[in-house]
Amino acid sequence: GPYSAAKGATRLLMDTCRIEFLEYGIKFLTVYPGFIATARTQGDGMKAPFELSEEQGAEHILYAIQKNKENYLFPFVMRWAIRFARVLPQRFLNVILKRDVPTL
């Protein structure tokens, strides 16, 4: 819960900064990575579907910077899964979130 709340607050802060600093030519990129394999997450026991390496994560972030994105969610499968989840009725989403997600 607190982790998700912090992520939501960060999103709102970045959206606000994007507007407030526009007149100064300052741009903001909000990155929403999926699971990234790092030394800290190795062996933590959490399932990590569609996990990417640190190098792959860095490539995605560089791509977002080069393409002048404002928001960038990756990998592709997670981006579309989250978009799909946003249009589902909450009761269906709750059922899906309670299930195990397969790893590749």
Secondary structure, DSSP 4 states (H G I P E B T S, - for coil): -HHHHHHHHHHHHHHHHHHHTGGGT----EEEE--EE-TTTTTS----TT-EEHHHHHHHHHHHHHTT-SEEEESHHHHHHHHHHHHS-HHHHHHHHHSPPPP-
